[in-house]
Amino acid sequence: MDAAETASPAELARLQQDLWGAQAEYVAAASPFFRTLWDGRLPPARLEGLPALPLADKAMLRASQAADPPFGDYLAARPDRVIRLHRTSGTTGIAMNLALSREDAAQTARIGARAQRAGGLGPGHRVVHCLNYQMWMGGFTDHTTLEETGAMVVPFGVGGSELLVRTIRELGITAISCTPSYPAVLERLIADSFPSLAPRDLGLKLGMFGGEAGLDDPDFRARLEDVWGFAVRNANYGVSDVYCNFAGQCEQQDDLHFMGLDVLYPELIDPDTGAPRAWEEGASGELVLTHLKRDCQPLVRFRSGDIVTLTGLGPCACGRTAPRLRVIGRSDDMVVVRGLNVFPSMVSAVLSGIAGLSGDYRIRLAGHGPYDRLPVAAELAADVPRRDGLAAEIEAAIKRDTGATASVVLLPANSLPRTEGKTRRVIREDET
């Protein structure tokens, strides 16, 4: 652990305020985007005054890059200071160009490594990294966070799953870094191409996951641990425009530690009105983030789109003092069904507890809502006989656990595509 991970709240507050003084001046002087957004106002001298400033969001950044390509007019550093370009995955809209200076890149690796180390990764581990290296932050940048832990990193990327299985066996790999849905791809491949092998025979000790929801579901985690024999860690939560990884689970409990308080200032807001909400244990809201130290594309009061609940503000048994949180879902994935807010994670939790299902599903929406019913297409498990009344059982369970009325269609086993990248569970008709 480094000093910031065990610092007291008072120490962190002093550090945050000191950094904000310089960052506020820098953004006001160097970012045309924020000068325009703030309409000539100066940023507040104290962090407590941030709610007086307007919020920034992804749509604004997209418009900025469209008008001033490739980085938008929120690029505050000189262009010759950009040493690396990444793109967002573009799963919820047009892909964005992300610029990093040498200092930004080093800081990103340092913060992300805290999350990976908290999950148990470090010297002595051999970790194979199976995220997309083709411009996406999750590939190369997450690779650098893994290296920063002291582990030996194998840069595998996506594709070639049969080669991956052989590589894990030949090199004595002890950990895998990938999306939570990727093990299902490997399980099918192992069954087809390595029939004498079980996933747990690969000898993996740690599964370091990120990029998708699902790991808050205890049934899903338990299944992964049972099939693969490794410890499951949600080790890679981030917001690409801010930091690719700044939160992860420790070895003591299941909630995410917010690892970046020395460089990020978080707020909670009402996702509908934008009104501030108190940063206190038990509070929920949309996470808003402000860079306290950033060269290329500093953001102030940026809406993450993630709805979170603060689950703990006191010290953890692991020794870290970082706030702990749980991600409920994304505001753009939230489905309003007769006034009820339903997130895909809620549906996933229901499906994982019902026998005869694979756990995979899609929510296909026509129009912009709100909706009278939640349309769920649930996939059947392989080699399990279909039983009468299963769709009605699922509808009843969704109603019981979420309050929403669902309309369930059952799909044949293995009919939904498995992917090595991010899996989208909510499909809106106007996006297909």
FIFITOR-133153 format. One line per 8 residues: number of its first residue (from 1); their letters; for each residue x, y, z of C-alpha. Coordinates in nm, 2 decimals, padded with zeros to 4 digits. Layout:
% FIFITOR-133153
NUM	a	X Y Z  ...
This chain:
% FIFITOR-133153
1	mdaaetas	00.00 00.00 00.00  00.11 00.36 -00.06  00.06 00.65 00.18  -00.26 00.77 00.02  -00.44 00.44 00.07  -00.40 00.46 00.45  -00.42 00.84 00.50  -00.68 00.98 00.73
9	paelarlq	-00.97 01.17 00.59  -00.83 01.50 00.73  -00.49 01.44 00.56  -00.66 01.36 00.23  -00.89 01.67 00.26  -00.58 01.89 00.30  -00.41 01.73 00.00  -00.72 01.76 -00.21
17	qdlwgaqa	-00.75 02.13 -00.13  -00.39 02.20 -00.20  -00.41 02.02 -00.54  -00.73 02.19 -00.63  -00.58 02.54 -00.59  -00.33 02.48 -00.87  -00.57 02.27 -01.08  -00.85 02.53 -01.07
25	eyvaaasp	-00.61 02.80 -01.20  -00.48 02.57 -01.47  -00.82 02.47 -01.60  -00.95 02.83 -01.60  -00.64 02.94 -01.80  -00.59 02.65 -02.03  -00.93 02.49 -02.11  -01.16 02.69 -02.35
33	ffrtlwdg	-01.43 02.43 -02.29  -01.46 02.51 -01.92  -01.42 02.88 -01.97  -01.72 02.87 -02.20  -01.92 02.63 -01.97  -01.85 02.85 -01.67  -01.96 03.16 -01.87  -01.67 03.38 -01.74
41	rlpparle	-01.70 03.27 -01.38  -01.39 03.17 -01.19  -01.39 02.83 -01.02  -01.43 02.84 -00.64  -01.12 02.85 -00.43  -01.26 02.58 -00.20  -01.37 02.23 -00.31  -01.69 02.27 -00.11
49	glpalpla	-01.79 02.54 -00.35  -01.79 02.31 -00.66  -02.17 02.26 -00.67  -02.20 02.62 -00.78  -02.04 02.52 -01.11  -02.24 02.36 -01.39  -02.21 01.99 -01.45  -02.02 01.85 -01.76
57	dkamlras	-02.13 01.54 -01.93  -02.04 01.30 -02.21  -02.26 01.46 -02.47  -02.08 01.79 -02.42  -01.74 01.62 -02.47  -01.87 01.45 -02.79  -01.98 01.79 -02.92  -01.65 01.94 -02.83
65	qaadppfg	-01.45 01.67 -03.02  -01.68 01.69 -03.32  -01.63 02.07 -03.34  -01.25 02.06 -03.26  -01.11 01.72 -03.35  -00.94 01.51 -03.24  -00.93 01.59 -02.87  -01.19 01.87 -02.83
73	dylaarpd	-01.14 02.22 -02.68  -01.11 02.06 -02.34  -00.75 01.96 -02.43  -00.57 02.19 -02.19  -00.21 02.09 -02.25  -00.01 02.17 -02.57  -00.06 01.90 -02.83  00.31 01.81 -02.83
81	rvirlhrt	00.26 01.70 -02.47  00.03 01.42 -02.57  00.23 01.10 -02.57  -00.06 00.85 -02.60  -00.40 00.84 -02.76  -00.68 00.60 -02.66  -01.04 00.56 -02.76  -01.34 00.47 -02.55
89	sgttgiam	-01.51 00.14 -02.64  -01.81 00.33 -02.78  -02.06 00.08 -02.64  -02.30 00.36 -02.54  -02.23 00.61 -02.82  -01.97 00.75 -03.05  -01.61 00.66 -02.94  -01.41 00.93 -02.78
97	nlalsred	-01.04 01.02 -02.82  -00.85 01.03 -02.49  -00.52 01.21 -02.46  -00.25 01.13 -02.20  00.07 01.32 -02.12  00.36 01.14 -01.97  00.25 01.25 -01.62  -00.11 01.15 -01.69
105	aaqtarig	00.00 00.80 -01.80  00.22 00.75 -01.49  -00.05 00.87 -01.26  -00.31 00.65 -01.43  -00.09 00.34 -01.38  -00.02 00.42 -01.02  -00.39 00.47 -00.92  -00.50 00.16 -01.12
113	araqragg	-00.23 -00.05 -00.95  -00.38 00.03 -00.61  -00.71 -00.14 -00.72  -00.53 -00.44 -00.86  -00.30 -00.48 -00.55  -00.60 -00.46 -00.32  -00.74 -00.77 -00.50  -00.43 -00.97 -00.42
121	lgpghrvv	-00.22 -00.92 -00.73  00.15 -00.86 -00.69  00.51 -00.99 -00.73  00.52 -01.36 -00.79  00.19 -01.36 -00.99  00.19 -01.42 -01.37  -00.12 -01.25 -01.50  -00.26 -01.29 -01.86
129	hclnyqmw	-00.44 -00.97 -01.97  -00.73 -01.04 -02.21  -00.88 -00.71 -02.29  -00.87 -00.53 -02.62  -00.53 -00.36 -02.69  -00.66 -00.19 -03.01  -00.67 00.17 -02.88  -00.91 00.09 -02.60
137	mggftdht	-00.80 00.21 -02.25  -00.88 -00.13 -02.11  -00.60 -00.29 -02.31  -00.26 -00.11 -02.29  -00.34 00.13 -02.01  -00.48 -00.15 -01.78  -00.17 -00.35 -01.88  00.05 -00.07 -01.73
145	tleetgam	-00.16 -00.08 -01.40  -00.10 -00.46 -01.38  00.27 -00.41 -01.43  00.28 -00.15 -01.16  00.17 -00.41 -00.91  00.50 -00.60 -00.97  00.33 -00.90 -01.13  00.46 -01.04 -01.46
153	vvpfgvgg	00.21 -00.95 -01.73  00.14 -01.15 -02.04  -00.02 -00.91 -02.30  -00.26 -01.15 -02.47  -00.55 -00.93 -02.58  -00.87 -01.07 -02.74  -00.91 -01.35 -02.98  -00.73 -01.68 -03.00
161	sellvrti	-00.90 -01.84 -02.70  -00.76 -02.19 -02.78  -00.41 -02.04 -02.78  -00.49 -01.87 -02.45  -00.57 -02.20 -02.28  -00.25 -02.35 -02.40  -00.05 -02.04 -02.29  -00.20 -02.05 -01.94
169	relgitai	-00.09 -02.41 -01.91  00.25 -02.37 -02.07  00.36 -02.06 -01.87  00.21 -02.15 -01.54  -00.02 -01.84 -01.54  -00.17 -01.77 -01.20  -00.42 -01.49 -01.27  -00.64 -01.37 -01.55
177	sctpsypa	-00.75 -01.01 -01.62  -01.07 -01.00 -01.84  -01.44 -00.91 -01.85  -01.67 -01.12 -01.63  -01.85 -01.27 -01.93  -01.53 -01.40 -02.09  -01.49 -01.71 -01.87  -01.82 -01.84 -02.03
185	vlerliad	-01.65 -01.82 -02.37  -01.35 -02.02 -02.24  -01.57 -02.28 -02.07  -01.74 -02.36 -02.40  -01.41 -02.37 -02.58  -01.26 -02.60 -02.32  -01.56 -02.83 -02.34  -01.53 -02.85 -02.72
193	sfpslapr	-01.15 -02.85 -02.77  -01.01 -02.98 -02.44  -01.27 -03.24 -02.33  -01.04 -03.40 -02.07  -00.97 -03.06 -01.91  -01.19 -02.87 -01.66  -01.15 -02.49 -01.61  -01.01 -02.53 -01.26
201	dlglklgm	-00.74 -02.77 -01.40  -00.57 -02.46 -01.55  -00.45 -02.36 -01.20  -00.56 -02.00 -01.20  -00.56 -01.85 -00.85  -00.70 -01.50 -00.92  -00.97 -01.37 -01.16  -00.93 -01.00 -01.19
209	fggeagld	-01.24 -00.86 -01.36  -01.36 -00.53 -01.50  -01.55 -00.36 -01.78  -01.89 -00.51 -01.71  -02.14 -00.54 -01.43  -02.24 -00.87 -01.26  -01.99 -00.94 -00.99  -02.21 -00.80 -00.72
217	dpdfrarl	-02.43 -01.10 -00.77  -02.32 -01.36 -00.51  -02.46 -01.65 -00.72  -02.26 -01.54 -01.02  -01.94 -01.50 -00.82  -01.99 -01.84 -00.64  -02.04 -02.01 -00.97  -01.72 -01.86 -01.12
225	edvwgfav	-01.52 -01.96 -00.81  -01.66 -02.31 -00.81  -01.60 -02.38 -01.18  -01.26 -02.21 -01.20  -01.12 -02.25 -00.86  -00.99 -01.90 -00.84  -01.07 -01.60 -00.61  -01.30 -01.36 -00.79
233	rnanygvs	-01.21 -00.99 -00.76  -01.39 -00.69 -00.91  -01.05 -00.52 -00.96  -01.10 -00.27 -01.23  -01.37 -00.01 -01.20  -01.32 00.32 -01.38  -01.46 00.59 -01.61  -01.25 00.61 -01.92
241	dvycnfag	-01.27 00.98 -01.96  -01.15 01.02 -01.60  -00.93 00.72 -01.51  -00.95 00.38 -01.66  -00.93 00.22 -01.31  -00.97 00.39 -00.97  -01.17 00.14 -00.76  -01.15 -00.23 -00.68
249	qceqqddl	-01.23 -00.49 -00.42  -00.99 -00.58 -00.15  -00.94 -00.93 -00.01  -01.15 -00.86 00.30  -01.49 -00.76 00.15  -01.69 -00.73 -00.17  -01.75 -00.35 -00.20  -01.52 -00.13 -00.42
257	hfmgldvl	-01.26 00.09 -00.25  -01.24 00.44 -00.41  -00.86 00.44 -00.46  -00.81 00.79 -00.61  -00.90 01.04 -00.35  -00.56 01.20 -00.37  -00.62 01.29 -00.74  -01.00 01.28 -00.78
265	ypelidpd	-01.27 01.47 -00.59  -01.61 01.28 -00.59  -01.96 01.41 -00.54  -02.30 01.25 -00.55  -02.60 01.41 -00.73  -02.96 01.33 -00.80  -02.94 01.17 -01.14  -03.27 01.34 -01.25
273	tgaprawe	-03.23 01.69 -01.12  -02.85 01.72 -01.08  -02.90 01.85 -00.72  -02.61 01.76 -00.48  -02.66 01.48 -00.24  -02.46 01.43 00.08  -02.14 01.22 00.07  -02.23 01.00 00.36
281	egasgelv	-02.26 00.63 00.44  -02.57 00.48 00.29  -02.63 00.76 00.04  -02.70 00.68 -00.33  -02.67 00.89 -00.64  -02.49 00.95 -00.97  -02.11 00.97 -00.92  -01.96 01.30 -01.03
289	lthlkrdc	-01.58 01.34 -01.06  -01.33 01.62 -01.07  -00.96 01.59 -01.16  -00.74 01.74 -00.90  -00.43 01.68 -01.10  -00.45 01.63 -01.48  -00.26 01.77 -01.78  -00.43 01.68 -02.11
297	qplvrfrs	-00.81 01.66 -02.06  -00.89 01.78 -01.71  -01.25 01.75 -01.62  -01.45 01.94 -01.35  -01.78 01.81 -01.22  -01.80 01.54 -01.48  -02.11 01.31 -01.47  -02.00 00.95 -01.48
305	gdivtltg	-02.34 00.81 -01.56  -02.29 00.55 -01.28  -02.54 00.52 -01.00  -02.36 00.42 -00.68  -02.43 00.36 -00.31  -02.17 00.45 -00.05  -02.14 00.14 00.17  -01.87 00.25 00.41
313	lgpcacgr	-01.66 00.55 00.50  -01.46 00.42 00.80  -01.14 00.21 00.78  -01.16 -00.13 00.63  -01.02 -00.45 00.78  -00.76 -00.44 00.51  -00.61 -00.12 00.65  -00.73 00.11 00.37
321	taprlrvi	-00.92 00.42 00.46  -01.07 00.47 00.11  -01.45 00.51 00.09  -01.63 00.19 -00.02  -01.91 00.19 -00.28  -02.13 -00.04 -00.48  -02.23 00.04 -00.84  -02.60 -00.01 -00.89
329	grsddmvv	-02.60 00.05 -01.26  -02.56 00.31 -01.53  -02.81 00.58 -01.57  -02.83 00.52 -01.95  -02.90 00.15 -01.88  -03.18 00.22 -01.63  -03.52 00.12 -01.76  -03.83 00.29 -01.61
337	vrglnvfp	-04.12 00.05 -01.58  -04.44 00.21 -01.45  -04.24 00.45 -01.24  -03.99 00.19 -01.11  -03.62 00.22 -01.19  -03.48 -00.12 -01.30  -03.11 -00.18 -01.37  -02.97 -00.48 -01.56
345	smvsavls	-02.79 -00.59 -01.24  -03.13 -00.65 -01.08  -03.24 -00.88 -01.36  -02.91 -01.06 -01.36  -02.95 -01.13 -00.99  -03.29 -01.28 -01.04  -03.19 -01.50 -01.34  -02.88 -01.64 -01.17
353	giaglsgd	-03.10 -01.78 -00.89  -03.33 -01.98 -01.12  -03.24 -02.33 -01.23  -03.24 -02.42 -01.59  -03.10 -02.08 -01.72  -02.75 -02.00 -01.84  -02.76 -01.66 -01.67  -02.72 -01.47 -02.00
361	yrirlagh	-03.00 -01.25 -02.12  -03.09 -00.93 -02.31  -03.34 -00.65 -02.25  -03.47 -00.53 -02.58  -03.65 -00.20 -02.58  -03.87 -00.04 -02.84  -03.89 00.34 -02.82  -03.77 00.56 -02.54
369	gpydrlpv	-04.01 00.46 -02.26  -04.13 00.47 -01.99  -04.25 00.11 -02.04  -04.54 -00.09 -01.91  -04.34 -00.41 -01.91  -03.98 -00.51 -01.89  -03.90 -00.72 -02.21  -03.65 -00.99 -02.11
377	aaelaadv	-03.51 -01.26 -02.34  -03.35 -01.52 -02.11  -03.13 -01.80 -02.24  -03.17 -02.16 -02.13  -02.88 -02.36 -01.99  -02.72 -02.63 -02.21  -02.82 -02.99 -02.15  -03.10 -02.90 -01.91
385	prrdglaa	-03.45 -03.00 -02.01  -03.69 -02.71 -02.06  -03.97 -02.73 -01.80  -04.32 -02.60 -01.83  -04.40 -02.27 -01.66  -04.04 -02.15 -01.65  -04.12 -01.82 -01.82  -04.40 -01.75 -01.58
393	eieaaikr	-04.16 -01.84 -01.29  -03.91 -01.59 -01.41  -04.17 -01.32 -01.45  -04.29 -01.38 -01.09  -03.94 -01.37 -00.96  -03.87 -01.04 -01.13  -04.19 -00.89 -01.00  -04.11 -01.01 -00.65
401	dtgatasv	-03.75 -00.88 -00.64  -03.78 -00.56 -00.85  -04.15 -00.47 -00.84  -04.16 -00.45 -01.22  -04.39 -00.65 -01.45  -04.18 -00.84 -01.70  -04.25 -01.02 -02.02  -04.01 -01.31 -02.06
409	vllpansl	-03.92 -01.50 -02.37  -03.70 -01.81 -02.35  -03.41 -01.85 -02.59  -03.24 -02.18 -02.68  -02.91 -02.26 -02.51  -02.60 -02.09 -02.65  -02.81 -01.87 -02.88  -02.68 -01.54 -02.74
417	prtegktr	-02.34 -01.44 -02.86  -02.05 -01.46 -02.62  -01.78 -01.19 -02.65  -01.43 -01.14 -02.54  -01.51 -00.77 -02.50  -01.79 -00.59 -02.32  -02.13 -00.75 -02.34  -02.43 -00.52 -02.38
425	rviredet	-02.74 -00.64 -02.19  -02.98 -00.35 -02.28  -03.04 -00.31 -02.65  -03.25 -00.01 -02.76  -03.43 -00.05 -03.09  -03.31 00.29 -03.22  -02.94 00.18 -03.16  -02.95 -00.14 -03.36
